[in-house]
Amino acid sequence: MDKTHVGTKEHTGKIGARLEKIKSQIEEIEALAKEKLEIDAIKDLKLKKLELDNKLQELKTSADTKAAQIKTEIEADLAKLNVAIGQVATKLKSHAATK
């Protein structure tokens, strides 16, 4: 196994762990969300996570030349998803505090 493949495998493991954390965060938000207005936001978060799962799968099976591009896309998407999760969580917590 060459060094590039080992590096990609290591990177996919790290991304997989981050996606599991995101899944847990979405589940926590979902537990807080009892109102319809937040259900759409949660569906959107789940869809974005599914898209990232698909990109991770693509990364695992991609050639080395395309792997770098996919890694960059995944990192950018992970950052955006983390921001979105934070925004929804903050909104839910402020909703809960005002009730």
Secondary structure, DSSP 8 states (H G I E B T S, - for coil): --HHHHHHHHHHHHHHHHHHHHHHHHHHHHHH--SHHHHHHHHHHHHHHHHHHHHHHHHHHS-HHHHHHHHHHHHHHHHHHHHHHHHHHHHHHHHHHH-
